Amino acid sequence: MIRLFFARVMPLAWALQLVTGLAIGQSLKWSPDGNSYFVNERSRIVRYDLPGLKPEVVVSPEVLIPDKQTMPISVEDFQFTSDGMKLLFFTNSKRVWRYRTRGDYWVLDTRTRKIRKLGEGRPESSLMFAKFSPDGKKAAYVSERNLYVEDLESGQIKQLTSGNGTPKLIHGTFDWVYEEEFAIRDGFRWSPDGKSIAYWQIDANAIRDFYMMNSTDSVYSRIVPVEYPKAGEPPSPARIGVVDIASGQTRWMAIEGDPQEHYLPRMEWAPGGKSLVVQQFNRKQNHSRIIECNAQTGACQTIFQESDPAWVSHVNEWSRNVTGWDWIEKGKTFIWTSEKDGWRHLYRVGLNGQEQLLTRGNYDVIETLLIDEAGGFIYFYASPDNALQQYLYRVPLDGSHGAERLSPVGQEGTHSYQISPNGKYARHNFSNYYTPPLREWISLPDHQPLPGQEDISKKINPQAKLDSPVSFFKVTTADGVEMDGWMVKPNDFDPKEKYPVVFYVYGEPASTTVNDRFGVGDNFVFDGDLAAEGYIHISVDNRGTPAPKGRAWRKSIYRKIGQLNIRDQAMAAKKILEWDFVDSSRVAVWGWSGGGSSTLNLMFQYPEIYKTGVSVAPVTASRLYDNIYTERYMGLPQENSADYAAGAALTHAKNLQGNLLVIHGTGDDNVHYQNTEMLINELVRYGKLFMVMPYPNRTHGISEGAGTSEHLSKTASHFLRTHVPGGPKSRLMVKP
C-alpha cells in the first residue's frame, strides 16, 4: 500500500556487500573491511578512505564511453568483482511497477579499460539484477522473466530457465504482489562456489489478471493486464530451485505444502553452500517456518517455527535489507526478530532450534543495522522512552548485558546511520521537528566526529524549537486510548478565536504520520500555506500503525481495518473539537492510499464530525485489494466476511452528508480505479452529491504527465477553500 581521466584502480581483495545486484538508490557502498567506501559522483566512481575522508577517483567518465559512441554511459549503480578488476554498471533504467529495476548493464575491465554490454542480443533495457559470480568470471541476470548466465571472457550467454512456451512463468524475479508486499524483487542467489544458482519460480499462469484500460495513447483503447491476486484468491504458486550452471539442470526443493496455500518470502544460501535456508508463511501469515533445504537432494527439514494469533511480522517490517540472512558462528546460529513476548526483540537461534533473547525490556527494536560478530555487538534502532523518535543502540551478541544507547543524549529526535562493516565508522544523519537534516561522519562506539568534521550538535538551535510552528500533543479518547499527534496552528494564532481544522490521516499498518523529524507538519498536496490561510493542521496515529509501542498496539487492528482505526481517529477528533480554539463546523480530513480509505470511512461513519474530505487513491473495500496485504491484516474473506463488510467504505457510503472529492489515477496498478468506480455507483445509488477527479493512465502516485502534480494540488486546494474557508470564525462573512 506505501532518486576526467582514468585513475589508478588498485586490486581490491574484497567482495561488495550487495547481494541484491544493482538497483537505484545504492548511494554508498562499503568495502567489507569498513575502512573505505565508494560512491557514484556524476558517473565518476570515487573512493573515500577513513577516517581522513580523502577522495580518490577510481573510474572516470571517459573510460565509460563504449565503442562507436561519443558520450559515457550514465551510471545509476555499480558493483565490483571480488578482486576489484571488473566493475558492473547499471544504466538506462526503466520502471517496473514502483521501482526502476530493469535496464542495461555494462562491464568494465579495469586492466584493459575495455567496456562492453551484457546481454548482447537481448532487448534494450530488459536486464534485471545482474550480479557477478563469486570468482568474477561470469555474470547472471534476468531478462524477460528468465535467468541467464554470461561468460565475461568469451561473451557466451546461456539460458538457464524456460517459460515452456508461456511468458507467465517467472524465474529469478516476482509478480506484482510479491514485489509490493514482501519487498523482494531480485529472485536469485549465486552459490558460494559459483557453480549453481538458487532462484524462485512464480507460476503467474495460476494468477488471475486484473484488466486496466488505456484509452488515451491511441485512437483505439488498449487492455493492460496485471497479474494481481485479490483478497480471497489463493497465493501466487512459488517454488525454489537450484540450477547447475554446467548442465543447466534444476533441482527443485521439496518444501512441504500446496504452493497455492503458502508463501516463500525469504531464501538464502547457508554458509558452506551445501544448503539453502528458506522462510515459509502459511496463507494467513500467522505461522512461519524456517526450513533448511539440501541443495543437492532437495530434501527439506524445519529448524525453527513460530506462530502469532494475528500475523507473524515479515523482515521488511524491521529491516530495509530484505535479502541476506543474519548468520553468526560460521552458520551454526542466526539472529532472528520476533514479537513473541509482546515486544519486537532480537534472538540468537541455533540450527537445533534453541534460542536466546538478546534485547530485554519493554521496548521495540525498530530496525537492525549491523551484526558485528568480530566486535561482538548488534547495532539497531530503538526509542524506549518516546515512540516518535529513533536512536542508535547496541547489544552484545553473547547477551551478557542490556542495550547501550550510542546516539548523543543532547540530540533528541530522529537519527539514522550507515555503519561500516567493522563497526568503527558511520555516516550519521539527524533531524527533529525544528532542526533541518544534519550530516556528519563519526567514529563508533564513542560517536565522535571524524577529523575535519564539525560536530552537528553545535548546529542545533534551541531558539528554533521555541519558534517552530509544530507542536506535539497526546490525546486520550473516551475508549481510554492514548494517541500521539502533531499540530500546526495558524499564523497570528489567537486562542480566543475559533479556527477550521484539517486532519491528515493514514491509519493503516504500513505507515505512521506522527514522527519527530524535520518536515513533519508540512502539507504536500495543498498549494499555499495552510497556517498562513488560517487553518489548524493536525495528524494523529491510531492503534494499528507501526509505531514502536509494542505488539499489542500494532496488532490490535487485526481483522478490524476500517473499524478500529476509524474509531480511534474519530474519537481523537472528538476530543480535539472540544478545544476552545477549534471550530467544529469547519472540519476537513484528507489522505492518500490507505489514508484515502480512512478519509472515506471517517466521512461516512462519522459525518457529524467530518464535514469535508479529500480522498486520494482509496481502497473502498478490502476485498478489492491484494491478498498478501489484506489477508495478513484481515484474515481470509471466506472466514471473516462480516469484518470485511464492516470496514468497507462502500458499506457506509449511504451515510455521506458532507462535501467529498475523490481523486484517482485510472492506470493505478496498486489500488485499482475500480475502487472509485464502485464507490461512484454506491453514492449515485443513494443520491449523494460528490466530486471525482480521475487522472487518465496515472499510477498510484498520480505524478506522470506534464502538470499532473500541480493540477492535483490546485484541485484539492480549491475544493478545501471552497467548502472550508480558512481564518478565524469572527472574520467569516455571514449572509443575512
DAPEZI-V707962 format. One record per residue. N is the residue number from 1. RES is the residue in one letter. PSI is psi as a letter, one per 40 degrees, with the letter a starting at -180 (none if undefined). D_LAST is the distance of its C-alpha to the last C-alpha in Angstrom with 1 decimal. Layout:
n	res	psi	d_last
N	RES	PSI	D_LAST
N	RES	PSI	D_LAST
This chain:
n	res	psi	d_last
1	M	d	47.7
2	I	none	47.3
3	R	none	54.6
4	L	h	74.4
5	F	i	77.6
6	F	h	79.2
7	A	i	79.7
8	R	h	82.3
9	V	h	81.3
10	M	i	83.1
11	P	h	84.3
12	L	h	81.8
13	A	g	83.2
14	W	i	80.1
15	A	h	77.8
16	L	i	74.1
17	Q	f	72.0
18	L	g	69.9
19	V	e	70.9
20	T	e	67.9
21	G	a	69.1
22	L	h	67.0
23	A	i	63.3
24	I	i	60.4
25	G	e	59.2
26	Q	g	62.6
27	S	d	62.4
28	L	h	65.1
29	K	h	68.4
30	W	i	70.8
31	S	i	74.5
32	P	d	75.7
33	D	e	77.5
34	G	e	74.2
35	N	e	75.6
36	S	i	73.8
37	Y	i	71.0
38	F	i	70.2
39	V	i	67.1
40	N	h	66.3
41	E	g	65.3
42	R	f	64.6
43	S	f	67.5
44	R	h	69.8
45	I	h	71.0
46	V	h	71.3
47	R	h	72.9
48	Y	h	72.0
49	D	i	74.7
50	L	i	73.7
51	P	e	73.5
52	G	e	73.9
53	L	f	71.3
54	K	h	73.6
55	P	i	72.6
56	E	h	75.2
57	V	h	74.5
58	V	d	76.4
59	V	h	75.2
60	S	i	74.0
61	P	d	72.1
62	E	e	75.1
63	V	e	77.0
64	L	f	74.3
65	I	h	75.0
66	P	i	76.4
67	D	i	79.3
68	K	e	78.4
69	Q	i	75.0
70	T	e	74.0
71	M	i	71.0
72	P	i	71.1
73	I	i	69.3
74	S	h	65.9
75	V	h	66.4
76	E	d	63.7
77	D	i	65.9
78	F	i	69.5
79	Q	h	72.3
80	F	i	75.8
81	T	i	78.9
82	S	d	80.7
83	D	e	83.2
84	G	e	80.6
85	M	e	82.5
86	K	i	79.9
87	L	i	76.2
88	L	h	73.8
89	F	h	70.7
90	F	h	67.6
91	T	i	65.8
92	N	f	64.0
93	S	i	61.8
94	K	i	59.7
95	R	h	57.0
96	V	h	57.9
97	W	b	54.7
98	R	d	53.2
99	Y	i	56.1
100	R	g	58.4
101	T	e	61.6
102	R	h	63.4
103	G	a	65.2
104	D	i	68.6
105	Y	h	71.1
106	W	i	73.8
107	V	h	76.8
108	L	h	78.3
109	D	h	81.9
110	T	e	81.9
111	R	d	85.7
112	T	e	85.9
113	R	f	82.4
114	K	h	82.1
115	I	h	78.7
116	R	i	78.4
117	K	h	75.8
118	L	i	75.9
119	G	f	75.7
120	E	h	77.4
121	G	e	76.8
122	R	i	73.7
123	P	i	70.4
124	E	i	68.5
125	S	f	66.1
126	S	e	67.3
127	L	i	68.9
128	M	h	67.3
129	F	f	68.3
130	A	h	71.6
131	K	h	73.8
132	F	i	77.3
133	S	i	80.0
134	P	d	81.3
135	D	e	84.3
136	G	e	82.2
137	K	e	84.3
138	K	i	81.8
139	A	i	78.1
140	A	i	76.2
141	Y	i	72.9
142	V	h	70.8
143	S	h	70.3
144	E	f	68.7
145	R	e	68.8
146	N	i	72.5
147	L	h	74.4
148	Y	i	76.9
149	V	i	79.3
150	E	h	80.7
151	D	h	83.9
152	L	e	83.1
153	E	d	86.6
154	S	d	87.3
155	G	e	83.8
156	Q	h	84.7
157	I	h	81.7
158	K	h	82.1
159	Q	h	79.6
160	L	d	79.6
161	T	i	77.3
162	S	i	76.7
163	G	e	73.9
164	N	f	76.6
165	G	e	75.1
166	T	h	71.5
167	P	e	69.0
168	K	e	67.1
169	L	h	69.7
170	I	h	68.4
171	H	h	70.8
172	G	e	70.2
173	T	a	66.4
174	F	i	63.7
175	D	a	61.2
176	W	d	57.5
177	V	d	56.9
178	Y	d	59.8
179	E	d	58.6
180	E	d	55.0
181	E	d	55.5
182	F	e	58.8
183	A	f	58.4
184	I	h	61.9
185	R	d	62.7
186	D	h	66.3
187	G	f	68.4
188	F	i	72.0
189	R	h	74.2
190	W	i	77.6
191	S	i	80.3
192	P	d	81.8
193	D	e	85.0
194	G	e	83.3
195	K	e	85.2
196	S	i	82.4
197	I	h	78.7
198	A	h	76.5
199	Y	i	73.5
200	W	i	70.8
201	Q	h	70.8
202	I	h	67.7
203	D	g	68.2
204	A	e	65.0
205	N	d	66.6
206	A	e	65.6
207	I	h	61.9
208	R	i	59.5
209	D	i	57.8
210	F	h	54.1
211	Y	h	53.4
212	M	i	50.7
213	M	h	50.2
214	N	h	50.4
215	S	e	49.1
216	T	e	48.5
217	D	e	51.8
218	S	i	53.7
219	V	d	53.3
220	Y	i	54.4
221	S	i	52.8
222	R	h	54.8
223	I	h	55.0
224	V	h	54.9
225	P	i	56.6
226	V	h	56.1
227	E	h	58.5
228	Y	h	55.9
229	P	h	56.7
230	K	i	53.6
231	A	h	53.3
232	G	e	55.8
233	E	i	58.2
234	P	i	61.5
235	P	i	62.0
236	S	h	63.4
237	P	h	67.2
238	A	i	68.6
239	R	i	72.1
240	I	h	74.0
241	G	i	77.2
242	V	h	79.7
243	V	h	81.2
244	D	h	84.5
245	I	d	84.4
246	A	d	88.0
247	S	d	88.1
248	G	e	84.5
249	Q	i	84.7
250	T	h	81.9
251	R	h	82.4
252	W	h	79.4
253	M	h	78.6
254	A	g	79.1
255	I	h	75.9
256	E	i	75.5
257	G	i	72.8
258	D	h	71.2
259	P	d	69.6
260	Q	e	66.6
261	E	e	66.1
262	H	i	66.0
263	Y	i	65.0
264	L	g	67.1
265	P	e	64.8
266	R	i	67.5
267	M	h	71.0
268	E	i	73.3
269	W	h	77.1
270	A	i	78.7
271	P	h	80.8
272	G	d	84.2
273	G	e	82.9
274	K	e	84.5
275	S	i	81.4
276	L	i	77.7
277	V	h	75.1
278	V	h	72.3
279	Q	h	69.2
280	Q	h	68.3
281	F	i	65.2
282	N	i	65.1
283	R	d	62.3
284	K	e	60.0
285	Q	f	60.7
286	N	e	61.4
287	H	h	65.1
288	S	h	66.7
289	R	h	70.4
290	I	h	72.2
291	I	h	75.1
292	E	h	78.2
293	C	h	79.6
294	N	h	83.1
295	A	d	82.7
296	Q	d	86.2
297	T	d	86.2
298	G	e	82.5
299	A	i	83.1
300	C	i	80.1
301	Q	i	79.8
302	T	h	76.8
303	I	e	77.1
304	F	i	73.8
305	Q	i	70.9
306	E	i	67.8
307	S	i	65.1
308	D	h	61.6
309	P	d	59.7
310	A	c	56.7
311	W	i	58.0
312	V	h	60.6
313	S	i	58.9
314	H	i	60.1
315	V	d	61.4
316	N	e	58.5
317	E	e	56.4
318	W	e	58.5
319	S	h	60.2
320	R	e	59.5
321	N	g	63.1
322	V	d	63.3
323	T	i	66.8
324	G	i	69.8
325	W	h	71.2
326	D	g	71.5
327	W	i	75.3
328	I	i	77.4
329	E	f	81.1
330	K	f	82.2
331	G	e	80.3
332	K	d	81.3
333	T	i	77.9
334	F	i	74.3
335	I	h	71.0
336	W	i	68.4
337	T	h	64.8
338	S	i	63.8
339	E	e	61.1
340	K	d	63.6
341	D	e	63.4
342	G	e	59.6
343	W	i	59.3
344	R	h	60.1
345	H	i	63.5
346	L	h	66.5
347	Y	i	69.9
348	R	h	73.3
349	V	h	74.6
350	G	i	78.2
351	L	e	79.5
352	N	e	80.9
353	G	e	77.3
354	Q	i	77.7
355	E	i	74.7
356	Q	h	73.9
357	L	h	70.5
358	L	d	70.0
359	T	h	66.6
360	R	i	66.2
361	G	i	63.2
362	N	g	59.6
363	Y	i	58.2
364	D	i	57.9
365	V	h	59.8
366	I	d	57.0
367	E	h	59.4
368	T	h	63.1
369	L	d	64.1
370	L	h	67.9
371	I	h	70.9
372	D	g	73.5
373	E	d	76.6
374	A	d	79.0
375	G	e	77.0
376	G	f	76.3
377	F	i	72.5
378	I	h	69.4
379	Y	h	66.4
380	F	i	62.9
381	Y	i	59.2
382	A	i	57.9
383	S	g	55.4
384	P	d	56.4
385	D	e	54.0
386	N	h	50.8
387	A	e	49.9
388	L	e	47.6
389	Q	i	50.7
390	Q	h	54.0
391	Y	i	57.4
392	L	h	61.0
393	Y	i	63.5
394	R	i	67.0
395	V	i	69.3
396	P	i	73.0
397	L	d	74.3
398	D	e	76.8
399	G	e	74.1
400	S	d	76.0
401	H	i	72.9
402	G	a	69.1
403	A	i	66.6
404	E	h	66.5
405	R	h	63.5
406	L	d	64.2
407	S	h	60.8
408	P	i	60.6
409	V	d	59.0
410	G	e	57.0
411	Q	g	55.3
412	E	h	52.6
413	G	b	50.8
414	T	h	51.9
415	H	i	55.5
416	S	i	57.2
417	Y	i	60.8
418	Q	h	63.3
419	I	h	66.5
420	S	i	70.0
421	P	d	72.3
422	N	e	74.5
423	G	e	71.7
424	K	d	72.5
425	Y	i	69.7
426	A	i	66.0
427	R	h	63.2
428	H	h	60.5
429	N	h	56.7
430	F	i	54.2
431	S	i	50.5
432	N	a	47.9
433	Y	e	44.1
434	Y	e	44.6
435	T	h	47.9
436	P	i	48.2
437	P	h	51.2
438	L	i	54.6
439	R	i	58.0
440	E	i	61.5
441	W	h	65.0
442	I	i	66.4
443	S	i	69.6
444	L	i	69.6
445	P	e	69.9
446	D	e	69.5
447	H	f	66.3
448	Q	i	67.4
449	P	i	66.5
450	L	i	69.4
451	P	h	71.2
452	G	e	69.1
453	Q	h	65.8
454	E	h	63.3
455	D	h	62.2
456	I	e	58.5
457	S	d	57.9
458	K	e	58.0
459	K	e	55.0
460	I	h	52.7
461	N	h	50.5
462	P	d	49.3
463	Q	d	46.7
464	A	d	45.1
465	K	d	44.5
466	L	d	42.6
467	D	e	40.6
468	S	h	39.8
469	P	e	36.2
470	V	h	37.5
471	S	i	38.2
472	F	i	39.8
473	F	i	39.0
474	K	i	40.2
475	V	h	38.2
476	T	h	39.8
477	T	i	38.3
478	A	e	38.5
479	D	e	41.5
480	G	e	43.3
481	V	h	43.1
482	E	h	42.9
483	M	i	41.5
484	D	i	41.4
485	G	i	38.4
486	W	i	37.4
487	M	h	34.1
488	V	h	32.9
489	K	i	30.2
490	P	i	27.8
491	N	i	29.2
492	D	f	28.4
493	F	h	27.7
494	D	h	26.3
495	P	e	27.1
496	K	e	24.4
497	E	i	21.7
498	K	h	20.8
499	Y	i	21.7
500	P	i	21.8
501	V	h	25.3
502	V	h	27.4
503	F	h	30.5
504	Y	h	33.6
505	V	i	35.9
506	Y	c	39.4
507	G	e	40.9
508	E	i	44.2
509	P	e	47.9
510	A	e	48.2
511	S	i	46.3
512	T	i	44.6
513	T	e	41.5
514	V	h	42.0
515	N	i	45.0
516	D	g	46.0
517	R	i	46.6
518	F	h	45.2
519	G	e	42.2
520	V	h	40.8
521	G	e	37.1
522	D	i	37.0
523	N	h	34.8
524	F	e	37.0
525	V	d	34.6
526	F	h	31.3
527	D	i	31.7
528	G	a	30.8
529	D	h	30.6
530	L	d	28.4
531	A	d	28.9
532	A	d	28.0
533	E	e	24.7
534	G	f	23.8
535	Y	i	25.0
536	I	h	27.4
537	H	h	30.2
538	I	i	32.4
539	S	i	35.4
540	V	i	37.6
541	D	h	40.9
542	N	i	41.5
543	R	i	44.9
544	G	e	46.9
545	T	i	46.2
546	P	f	49.5
547	A	i	49.2
548	P	g	52.5
549	K	e	51.8
550	G	i	54.6
551	R	d	55.3
552	A	d	53.3
553	W	d	50.1
554	R	d	50.7
555	K	e	52.1
556	S	e	49.9
557	I	e	47.9
558	Y	h	50.9
559	R	e	50.0
560	K	f	46.4
561	I	h	44.6
562	G	e	41.1
563	Q	c	41.3
564	L	d	42.5
565	N	d	41.0
566	I	d	37.6
567	R	d	37.6
568	D	d	38.7
569	Q	d	35.8
570	A	d	33.2
571	M	d	34.6
572	A	d	34.7
573	A	d	31.0
574	K	d	30.2
575	K	d	32.0
576	I	d	30.4
577	L	e	26.9
578	E	e	28.0
579	W	i	28.3
580	D	d	26.0
581	F	e	24.8
582	V	h	24.0
583	D	h	20.5
584	S	e	21.5
585	S	e	18.4
586	R	g	19.6
587	V	h	23.3
588	A	i	25.3
589	V	i	29.0
590	W	i	31.5
591	G	i	35.3
592	W	i	38.2
593	S	b	41.1
594	G	d	41.5
595	G	d	38.2
596	G	d	36.7
597	S	d	38.2
598	S	d	36.7
599	T	d	33.2
600	L	d	33.4
601	N	d	34.8
602	L	d	32.2
603	M	d	29.4
604	F	d	31.2
605	Q	d	32.8
606	Y	f	30.0
607	P	e	26.7
608	E	e	25.1
609	I	d	25.9
610	Y	h	25.7
611	K	d	22.6
612	T	h	23.9
613	G	i	27.6
614	V	h	29.9
615	S	h	33.3
616	V	h	36.2
617	A	f	39.5
618	P	i	39.2
619	V	h	41.9
620	T	e	40.2
621	A	h	43.3
622	S	d	46.2
623	R	e	48.6
624	L	e	47.7
625	Y	i	48.8
626	D	i	52.4
627	N	d	54.9
628	I	d	56.0
629	Y	d	52.7
630	T	d	51.3
631	E	d	54.4
632	R	d	55.1
633	Y	e	51.8
634	M	e	51.2
635	G	a	54.7
636	L	h	55.9
637	P	d	53.4
638	Q	d	56.4
639	E	e	56.5
640	N	f	52.9
641	S	d	50.9
642	A	d	48.6
643	D	d	47.4
644	Y	d	47.1
645	A	d	44.7
646	A	d	42.8
647	G	e	42.1
648	A	h	41.2
649	A	d	37.7
650	L	d	38.6
651	T	d	39.1
652	H	e	35.5
653	A	d	33.7
654	K	e	32.5
655	N	e	30.2
656	L	h	28.0
657	Q	d	24.3
658	G	a	22.9
659	N	h	23.2
660	L	h	26.9
661	L	h	28.9
662	V	h	32.7
663	I	h	35.0
664	H	i	38.7
665	G	h	41.9
666	T	e	43.8
667	G	f	47.1
668	D	h	46.4
669	D	e	49.9
670	N	c	48.8
671	V	h	45.6
672	H	i	46.0
673	Y	e	43.2
674	Q	d	44.2
675	N	d	42.0
676	T	d	38.8
677	E	d	40.1
678	M	d	40.7
679	L	d	37.2
680	I	d	35.7
681	N	d	37.7
682	E	d	36.5
683	L	d	32.8
684	V	d	33.3
685	R	d	35.3
686	Y	e	32.4
687	G	f	29.8
688	K	h	28.0
689	L	h	26.1
690	F	i	27.2
691	M	i	28.6
692	V	h	32.2
693	M	g	33.9
694	P	i	37.7
695	Y	h	40.1
696	P	h	43.3
697	N	e	46.5
698	R	i	44.9
699	T	a	46.4
700	H	d	44.9
701	G	e	44.1
702	I	f	42.3
703	S	e	43.8
704	E	i	46.2
705	G	i	45.7
706	A	h	44.5
707	G	e	40.9
708	T	d	40.3
709	S	d	39.3
710	E	d	37.0
711	H	d	35.3
712	L	d	34.9
713	S	d	33.3
714	K	d	30.9
715	T	d	29.9
716	A	d	29.3
717	S	d	27.5
718	H	d	25.1
719	F	d	24.4
720	L	d	23.8
721	R	d	21.5
722	T	d	19.4
723	H	d	19.0
724	V	g	19.4
725	P	i	18.1
726	G	i	20.3
727	G	i	20.0
728	P	i	19.1
729	K	d	16.0
730	S	d	15.1
731	R	e	14.9
732	L	h	12.5
733	M	h	9.5
734	V	h	6.4
735	K	i	3.8
736	P	none	0.0
